[in-house]
Amino acid sequence: MTTATSYRTCPRSGLQFERQAELLMKANAFFAVVWLLIGGLLAIGVVLTRWPAVRWLEADTFYMVLTAHGIDMLIFWIIFFEVAILYFCSSTLLRCRIATPKIAWLAFALMLIGSVVTNVAVFRGASSVMMTSYVPMMAEPNFYLGLILFAVGALIACFVFFGTLVVAKREKTYQGSVPLVTFGAITAAIIAVFTIVSGAIILIPTWLMSLGVVKSVDPLVYRTIWWAFGHSSQQINVAAHISVWYLVAAIAFGAKPMSERVSRTAFLLYILFLQLASAHHLLADPGLSTGWKVVNTSYFMYFAVLASMLHGLTIPGAMEVAQRQKGFTKGLFEWLRKAPWSNPTFSGVFISIIGFGFLGGISGVMMGTEQLNMIIHNTIYVPGHFHATVVVGTTLTFMALTYYLIPVLFKREMIAPKLAQWQPYLFGFSMYFFCLVMMGAGTLGVSRRHWDMAFSGHALAYEWPGAAYLMMALVGLGGMVAIVSGAAYIYITVGSLLWGRKLEPGASSPKFTPIPRAAPSAVAQTYGSMGFAAPGTFVLAMVFLVAFVLYYFINWKYLSTLWGLS
């Protein structure tokens, strides 16, 4: 039985928003930005304390702030936004009413309560256990309870998303296969279910242990299962932000995938392999077989890397083909020079693609190589890597999408358009710099998470070479610029909602307009057999491979010095 509802047709985009889905997207996106704001403020404390010349916070306060920063940014900001994307990709892109709106609001409530409960537990000062919260180091019970409530809410939201797909299919709101962007969101949701179940398997016993109900949790079992949760949560992000890349390519250029079949296969490889390639966090752990480690860091990871490289080729390639069809055919890169660089939605996504590939992708493969992993894994190299994937890749992409959604979803004119044009560049390039120098400091051996890298005044004090102190100072400088540019995003986003001119919402109707079956484009019909339809993208891909090989062998050269080899 169809629930009474209404559909708003946006006059600027032509998208149809079902009322309940629209409200849910707004609520989830709004609180995502709230947690980004809180996490960004906490980042000031982290950055200025790790800067050796400043060392702002005392140790206890630093570890509390670091714990809250990691959880607020890596979990709450991103997953709230991803739930909004799930509803957008199901209800809006398929022009369908959302399934079980009351249950969807329950999911939102659980996520909101859980995020608040966890933060209160951290700021009470008894839960400074960092992102991984390894046992036997224990937080207070509410820390784990908040995470569990949030995870249950996110899991329910995933099932509401799946239910909406069923409703769309049953009510024939579209014809043929679901759009590629929706297919990518399905990938993210499937990985999310795997991830949340893994989290439940380990977090519930840990919560019971904090209550005294369970006597102990095996630390090795905890670490192994936690990384099925912790590492896989990043893979939700990858699938989600790549889906947004495809969406923005269509928005900015009218680009169609070069090959739907190849792109969907790449998403399928994510489902099969990406969330399993977590062994690089456990290579030094006892009790895990060599075979399991090899399979994870070799075959699983390589298939996942192959999928990312396919997306990295097909998305810019689709942009190039669309630009060449518009007449930008001079040389290899006229299509890129004539791209809408003043549009923050496009510029943010393109900067994200380049940074995610060159910084996050290459460094991730390094960490999956066992010999290199032994040197860099517990250094600040690791945060350098995941800031390249999560911040440059996911956060910058979501920022870029926000600039599109402010007028389309929130029906507000964006304030400070000039600032919005510059914000992705300032944020993206400062994060490039931040990640590079952080990985450089990690290569020199600077540890992660530690309040004072030199352990000044202690028996184990260590005097680092000058290059290490210089790089950590540059980490502080790059981090502060990134925080300022993140604050600009908050100002534009929140300011637009508060003071931006109201825009015409568009006509409402009690019925959806079915999406007609679109004839496949000439590009899509070829399934990759067009040869050099995108020669500029091919050259960029070759540049990436050369950078990959050079960086790989430079790291092996560093490693060889430890073996006494010339």
N, C-alpha and C positions, 0 to 999 in steps of 0.2 A: 504494500500500500504506500503510495507516494505521500510524503509529508508536505503540507502546505508551505510554500516558500516563495521567494521572489528573486529575480535575477536583474542585476544592474549591468548595462552595457556601457563600458567606458568610452567616451567620445574621442579620446586621444589614442587609444590602443586597439579598440575593437574587442577587447577581452570582456567576457561575461563573468561577473562575480555573484555567486549565490550568497544571500545575506548572512547566514550563519557562518559559512566558510570565511567570508570577508571579515567578520568580527573576530573569528578565531585567529586568522592570519595577523590582524592588527595587534591583538593581545599578545601573541607569542613573539612577534617582531619587536613590539615595544619593550617587553621585559628582557628580551635578548640585549637590546641596547642599554638597558639599565645595568645589567651585569657586566657589559663591556665597559661602561663608565666606572663602575666600582673596581673592576679588575685593572683598568687603566690607571686609576688613582693609586692602587696598591703597587703597580709597576714602578712608580716613582721611588718608593721605598726600596724595592729590590735593586733597581739600577744604581741608585746613589749609594747603596751599601756595598755592592760588589765593586764599585769604583774605588780602588785602594786609597786614593788621596782624600776621598770624602768619608767613606765608611760611616754613613749617617745613623743607622739604627743599631741598637744593641742586639746582641745575639738572640735573646729570647723573642724580642719583637720582630726581628728579621725572619725567623723561622715561622712565626705566626703569619706574617704578611705574605711570605713566599707560598705557604700552604693555601691561603685564601686566593691569592693571585692565580695560581695554577688551576684550582678548581673552578673559579669564576670564569676564567677565560677559556680553558680547554673543554669544560663540560657545559656550564650553564649558558654562557653567551652563545656558543655555537649550536648547541642542541635546541635551545628555544628557537633560534633562527631557522634551523633545519626542519623543525616541525612546521613552521610557517611555509617553508618551501614545499613540504610534502602536501599540504592542503592546496597550495597553489597549483602544483603539478597534477593533482588529481581532480579537484573540483573545478578550478578555473580553466586549465588547459583542456579539460574534457567537457566543460560546460555542464557540470553535473552538480546536483545537490549533495551536500556532505552526508555521509552515512552517520547515523546516531549522534546528532549534535550534542545531546545531553552528556553522552559518554565522552565526547571530545572535550567538553568543558570540564568534566571530572578529571581527565588527563591533565589539562592545563592547571587545574587547582592543585593536584598532587605534585606537579613539577614546581609550581611556585612555592608551595609549603615546604617541600623538600629542600629547595635551594636556600630558603630563608633559615630553616632549621640547621642545615650544615654550616652556614656562615656564622650563625649565632654561636654554635659549638666551637668553631675555630676562634672567634674573637673573645670568647670567654677565657682563652689562654691555655686550655687543657687538651688541645687537639692539633698541635703543631707537628703533624706526622708527614707532611709533604704530600704531593700528589699520589705517590704509590702507596702510602700508608702501610708499609711492610710490617707484618707481625714479626716478633712479639711486641714491638713498640705500639702502644695502644692509645687511641683517642677515647674521648667520652662517648657513651652510647649514642647520643643524639647525632654525632658526626656521621656514623654509619646509617642510622635511621633516616636522616635527611637524604643521603645518597640513594638509599633503597626506595624511598617514596618518590624521589625524582625519577629513578630508573623505571619504576612501575608506571608512572605517568607517561614517560616517553614510550614505553612498550605499548600501552593502550593507544597512544596517538598513532603508532605504526599500524595497529590493527584497524583503527578508524580509517586510515589511508587505504589499506587493502580493501576494506568494506566499501569505500567510495569507488574504487575501481570496479568492484562487482556491480554496484548500482549503475555506474555509467554504461557498463556492458549490457546489463539487463534492460535499461531504459533506452538503449540505442542512441546515446547522445553523440556518438562518433561512429565512423565506419572504418573498417580495416584494422590495422595494428595501432596500438597506442603511440603517440608521438615519441620521438627519440628522447626528448627531455624527460617525459614521464617515465620512460623505460629506465633512464638513469636514476630517477628518484626511487623506482622499484628496487633497483640494485642497492641503493643506500639503505632502504628500509629492511631488506632481507639481511644485510650485514648487521644492521642495528639489532635485529632480533637475536642473532647469534651473539652479538656483543653483550647485550643486556642480560641474556640468560647466563653467560659466563660470569658476569658481574654478580648476579644473584647467587650462583653456586658458591662463591667465595665470600661475598660481603655479608650474607645472612649469618653463616656460622661465626664470622668475626664480630658481628653485632651481638650475637648471643654470648660470645666469649667476653665482650666488654660488660655485659650484664651479669656475668658469673654463672650463666646457665651451662655453657660449654667450657671445659677445663682448658683446652688448648686447641690451636690450629697449627698444623705443620707448616713451618716457614717455607719450605721448598714447594709444597703443594700450593700454598698461597701465591708465591711468586709466579709459578707456572700458569695457574688459572687466571691470576690477575692480569698477566700480559695478554691472555686471550681476550680480556676485557679492555685493558688499557691501550694496547696496540691497535686492536680492531676499531676502537672508537675513532682513531685517526682515519681509518679506511672508510668509515661512514662519511667523514668530511671530504675525502678525495672524490668519492662517487657523487656527493652532493654538489661540490663546487665545479666539477667537470660538467655536470648537467647544466649548471648555470652558464658555463662557458658556451655550450651549444645554444642556449637560449639567447645570450647576448649576441652571438654571431648572427642569429636570425633577426634580432631587434635592430642591430646597428647596420647590417648589410643586406638583410633579406636573404642571407646565405642558407643554402641547403646542404646537408651532409654530403661529402664526396662519395661516401658509400655507407648507406644505412646498415648493410649487412656487416661490414667491418666494424663500425662503431658499436653495434649491439653485441658483436662477438667480444669486443674489448671489455664491455661491461660484464659480460658473462664470465670472462677470465677473472675479473675482480671477485665475483661471487664464489668462484671455485678455489681461488688461490690467495687473494690479497689479504684477507683477514687471518690467514693461517701463517703468514710469513713473519712471525714474531720472535723467532728463536734468537735473533741477534741481541736481544735483551738478556738472554739466558745462556750464552755460550760458555761463560765461566762457571756456571752452576753445576754442582755434582748431581748425580742421580739421573741425568737425562742422557739417553744414548747418543753416541756419535752419529748413528744413522739418522735419528730424528733431527738432529741439528743440521746435518748435511742436506737432507731433503728440504727442510724449511728455508735455509739460507741460500740454497742453490735453486732447485727446481721450482718450489713455490714462489720464491722471490723473483726469479727470472721471468716466470709467466706473468706475474703482476707488473714487473717493469715493462715487459712487452706490451701489455695493455695500455699502460700510461704513455708509452712512446707512440702507439697507434693514435690515441687521442691527441697527443701533442703534434702529430702530423696532420690529422684530418681536420681539426678545428681551424688552425691558421690556413690550411689548404682551402677549406670551404670559404673563408673570408677572401682569400686571393682569387678564387674562381669567380665569386660574386663581383668583386671589384673589376676584374678583367672583362666580365660581361658588360660592365658599365662603361668600358672604353679606356680604363687605366692599364694600358698594355705596354708602355714604354719600359724597356729594360726589365730587370728582375724585380725591382722594388718600387715602381711607381704606385702600384696598388697599396703599398704600405705607407708611402709618403702622403698619399691622398686620403688616408683613413681619417675618420673624425676624431682627431687627437684632442680636440677641445671638449668632447663629450666624456664626462667622468665615468659613465657606465662602460664605454669601450676602453678608455685608457687604463682604468683600474683593472679590467679583466686581462688586457694584453700584458701589462706589467706583471700581473699575477702569473700568467702562463709562463713567461720567460723566467721569472724568479723561482717558481715551483720546479721547473725542469732543470735549470742550470745549478741552482743552489740546493734545493731540497732533494731532487731526484738523484743527482750524482753523489751527494754526501750520504744518502740513504744506502746506496749500493756499497759505498766504502764500509759503512758500519756492518753490513752483512757479510763482509769478508773476514773470516775468523782471525787471521793473523793481525790485520789492522784493527779489528774490534778490540783485541786484547790491550791495545795501546790507548785508544781514544774513547772507549765506551763510558767510563766513569769520569770523563773530563767534561769541561764546559763545551766541548765540541758537540755533544748530544743536544743541549738546548739550542745551539746554533743551527743544527739540522732541523729540529722540529719547529723552531720559529720560522724557518724557510718554508716548511710545508703547511703549518697550521696558520701562521700569521700572514706571510706573503701569499700562500696559496688560498686558504679558506677565508680568513678574515678580510683581506683586501677584495676578494671576489664578492663577499657579502656586502661590503661597503659599496662597491660599484653597483650592485643590484639595487641597493637602497635608493640610490639617486634616480633609478627608473621607477621605483615603487611609490616614492613620495607623491608625485602627481597622479599616478595611475590607481594606486590602492588607497592612499590616504586623502586624495583629492585636494592637495595643497600645492601651491606654487612654491618652488624651492627658493629660500632666501640665499643671499650671498653667492650668486652663481659663479662669479670670478674665483672666489675661494674654493668652491666646489670643483672647478676646473683644475686647480692646482693641487688640491688635497691628495688625490691618488699618487701623483708624482712625488710629492714630499714624503708621504707615508711609505710608498713602495721603495724608493731609492734609499731612504734612511734605514729601512729594514734590510735591504740588500747589504748595506755597509755594516749594520749591526750583526747580521748573521755571519758575514765573512770574517770580521775581526774576532768574533766569538769562537768560530771554528779554528781560526789561527791560534788563539790562546789555548784552545783545547789540544791542538797539535803539539804545543810546547809542554803540555801536561797539566795545565791549570785545572783544578778539580771543580766539579759542579756542586751547587747547593751550599757550599761552605760560606759562612759569614765573613771570614777573614782568610784570604788565600794563603797568606804567609804564616798564619797561626802565631801572630806576634806575641811575645812574652811568655810563650809556652815552651815546654821541654822539646816539643817536636817542631819548633819554628824552622822555617825553610826560606832561604833567600832566593827568589826567582831571578832569572836573567832580566835585564832591563826591557827586552822586547816583550816579555810577558806583562809587565806592569804597563807598558805603553799600550798594548792591545786591550787590556782591561779598561784603561782610561778611555780608549776609543769606543769600547763597548758602551761605557757610560754616556759618552757624547752622542753616539748614534741612537742609543735608547731614548735619551731625552728629546731629541728631534722627532723620533717616531711617536713619543707620547704627546708632544705638542700637536703634531699633525693628526693624531687620533682624536685629540680634544677638538680640533677643527671639524672633524666628521660629526662628533657628538653635537657641537654647536649648530651645524647646518641641519642635522636631522631633527633634533628636538626643537630648535628654533623654527623650522619650517612647519612643524605640527602646531606650535603655539602661535606664531605670528605670520606664517605664510598665507597669502591670499587664497580664499576658498575658491575652488574651481568647480565648474559645472559637473555634477555627478554623472549625468547621462540618464537615459530613459530606463525605467524599470518595467519588468514584465513578469507575470506569474509563470511563464513558460520559457524554457531554454531554446536557443536556436541550434539545431543539430549542426555538427561540423561535417561538411561534405567530404567525401573521399577525394583527396588531392591526387592528381596524376603525378607519378614520380618524375622528378626533374631529369634532364639529360645526364647530368652528373651522377645522380643516384642510380640510374639504370645501368651504368657501366660497371658498378661495383669495383672501382679501382682500376679499370682497364684503359683509362684515358691517357696513359703515358704521362708526359710532363705538362699536365693541365695547370699545375701550380709549381712552376720552376723555382720561384723565389722561396717558397716554403721548403722545397727540396734542398736548396742551398743552406737555409737556416738549420735544417735537420743535420746536414753534414757538418756544419760548424759545431752543433751540439755534440755530435759523435767525436769529433776531434778534441773538444774540450774534455769530454768524458775520458778518452784514452790518455790524454796528457795528465790530467789530475790523478788518474788511477796509478800511473807509473811514477809520478812524483811521490805519492804516498808510499809506494813500494821502495823507492829510493830511501826515504826517511827510515822505513822499517829495516832496510838492510844495514843501516848504521848500528842497529842494536845487535846484529848478528856478527859484527866484526868483519863484514865483507866490504870489499872496495868496489 
